[in-house]
Amino acid sequence: SGISDPAATDPARWNDQYGAYLFRYALRYVEDRQAAQDLVQDTWLAALEARSRFAGSASERTWLAGILRHKAIDHLRRTCRARRLQRPYYPQFDEEEWQDIVDRDTRARPTWANPASHLEAKQLRASLDRCLCR
Protein backbone atom coordinates (compact mmCIF):
# COMPACT_ATOMS: atom_id res chain seq x y z
CA SER A 1 0.00 0.00 0.00
CA GLY A 2 3.06 2.26 -0.17
CA ILE A 3 4.00 4.41 -3.10
CA SER A 4 4.69 2.55 -6.31
CA ASP A 5 8.08 4.17 -6.73
CA PRO A 6 9.92 4.78 -3.41
CA ALA A 7 12.55 6.73 -5.34
CA ALA A 8 9.91 9.40 -5.85
CA THR A 9 10.65 10.43 -2.27
CA ASP A 10 14.33 11.27 -2.30
CA PRO A 11 15.79 11.60 1.23
CA ALA A 12 18.93 13.20 -0.20
CA ARG A 13 16.96 16.32 -1.10
CA TRP A 14 14.67 16.49 1.95
CA ASN A 15 16.89 18.78 3.97
CA ASP A 16 17.50 21.20 1.09
CA GLN A 17 13.83 21.29 0.11
CA TYR A 18 12.07 21.11 3.46
CA GLY A 19 14.68 21.63 6.17
CA ALA A 20 14.11 25.36 6.75
CA TYR A 21 10.32 24.96 6.67
CA LEU A 22 10.35 22.05 9.14
CA PHE A 23 12.79 23.88 11.42
CA ARG A 24 10.47 26.92 11.59
CA TYR A 25 7.51 24.57 12.11
CA ALA A 26 9.30 22.85 14.99
CA LEU A 27 10.23 26.19 16.56
CA ARG A 28 6.54 27.04 16.81
CA TYR A 29 6.10 24.00 19.03
CA VAL A 30 9.22 24.05 21.19
CA GLU A 31 10.62 27.60 20.98
CA ASP A 32 14.13 26.22 21.50
CA ARG A 33 16.55 26.07 18.59
CA GLN A 34 18.39 22.94 19.72
CA ALA A 35 15.18 21.05 20.46
CA ALA A 36 13.78 22.14 17.07
CA GLN A 37 16.91 20.86 15.30
CA ASP A 38 16.64 17.57 17.19
CA LEU A 39 12.99 17.24 16.19
CA VAL A 40 13.84 17.78 12.52
CA GLN A 41 16.58 15.13 12.76
CA ASP A 42 14.13 12.74 14.42
CA THR A 43 11.69 13.48 11.59
CA TRP A 44 14.30 12.56 8.96
CA LEU A 45 14.97 9.25 10.72
CA ALA A 46 11.29 8.40 11.13
CA ALA A 47 10.59 9.35 7.50
CA LEU A 48 13.42 7.12 6.29
CA GLU A 49 11.96 4.21 8.24
CA ALA A 50 8.43 4.92 6.98
CA ARG A 51 9.41 5.84 3.43
CA SER A 52 8.02 2.66 1.90
CA ARG A 53 4.64 3.37 3.50
CA PHE A 54 4.34 6.91 2.09
CA ALA A 55 1.12 6.62 0.10
CA GLY A 56 1.54 9.81 -1.90
CA SER A 57 -2.01 10.94 -1.07
CA ALA A 58 -0.52 14.12 0.42
CA SER A 59 2.50 16.10 -0.67
CA GLU A 60 5.88 15.00 0.60
CA ARG A 61 6.15 18.25 2.60
CA THR A 62 2.77 17.61 4.28
CA TRP A 63 3.78 14.04 5.07
CA LEU A 64 7.06 15.19 6.65
CA ALA A 65 5.28 17.97 8.57
CA GLY A 66 2.85 15.38 9.93
CA ILE A 67 5.71 13.24 11.18
CA LEU A 68 7.33 16.32 12.74
CA ARG A 69 4.06 17.31 14.40
CA HIS A 70 3.81 13.92 16.10
CA LYS A 71 7.46 14.11 17.17
CA ALA A 72 6.89 17.61 18.61
CA ILE A 73 3.79 16.55 20.53
CA ASP A 74 5.66 13.56 21.97
CA HIS A 75 8.52 15.87 22.94
CA LEU A 76 6.14 18.30 24.67
CA ARG A 77 4.45 15.49 26.56
CA ARG A 78 7.79 14.17 27.78
CA THR A 79 9.21 17.53 28.80
CA CYS A 80 6.04 18.89 30.36
CA ARG A 81 5.40 15.79 32.40
CA ALA A 82 9.01 15.72 33.51
CA ARG A 83 8.75 19.22 34.95
CA ARG A 84 7.56 19.41 38.50
CA LEU A 85 5.49 22.28 39.76
CA GLN A 86 7.87 24.06 42.05
CA ARG A 87 6.90 25.84 45.22
CA PRO A 88 8.33 29.27 44.30
CA TYR A 89 5.39 29.74 41.92
CA TYR A 90 3.09 29.85 44.97
CA PRO A 91 5.00 31.69 47.69
CA GLN A 92 1.76 32.85 49.33
CA PHE A 93 0.94 29.31 50.54
CA ASP A 94 2.38 27.86 53.72
CA GLU A 95 3.59 24.25 53.80
CA GLU A 96 0.23 22.81 54.86
CA GLU A 97 -1.69 24.70 52.17
CA TRP A 98 0.88 23.69 49.57
CA GLN A 99 0.60 20.01 50.50
CA ASP A 100 -3.20 20.28 50.30
CA ILE A 101 -2.90 21.67 46.74
CA VAL A 102 -0.54 18.88 45.70
CA ASP A 103 -2.74 16.20 47.29
CA ARG A 104 -5.90 17.61 45.72
CA ASP A 105 -4.25 17.72 42.32
CA THR A 106 -3.16 14.08 42.49
CA ARG A 107 -6.64 12.95 43.61
CA ALA A 108 -8.56 14.95 41.01
CA ARG A 109 -8.87 12.47 38.17
CA PRO A 110 -12.24 13.08 36.49
CA THR A 111 -14.13 10.26 34.84
CA TRP A 112 -15.70 11.23 31.56
CA ALA A 113 -19.18 10.07 30.76
CA ASN A 114 -18.96 10.17 27.01
CA PRO A 115 -16.29 10.03 24.28
CA ALA A 116 -16.97 13.58 23.03
CA SER A 117 -16.28 15.05 26.46
CA HIS A 118 -13.18 12.90 26.79
CA LEU A 119 -11.83 14.09 23.41
CA GLU A 120 -12.57 17.72 24.28
CA ALA A 121 -10.77 17.38 27.61
CA LYS A 122 -7.83 15.66 25.90
CA GLN A 123 -7.50 18.51 23.38
CA LEU A 124 -7.78 21.10 26.15
CA ARG A 125 -5.08 19.31 28.14
CA ALA A 126 -2.75 19.28 25.10
CA SER A 127 -3.30 23.03 24.64
CA LEU A 128 -2.68 23.69 28.31
CA ASP A 129 0.48 21.57 28.23
CA ARG A 130 1.80 23.65 25.33
CA CYS A 131 0.97 26.89 27.15
CA LEU A 132 2.56 25.72 30.40
CA CYS A 133 5.72 24.69 28.60
CA ARG A 134 6.10 28.17 27.16
Secondary structure, 3 states (H helix, E strand, C coil): CCCCCHHHCCHHHHHHHHHHHHHHHHHHHHCCHHHHHHHHHHHHHHHHHHHHHCCCCCCHHHHHHHHHHHHHHHHHHHHHHHCCCCHHHCCCCCHHHHHHHHHHHHHCCCCCCCHHHHHHHHHHHHHHHHHHHC
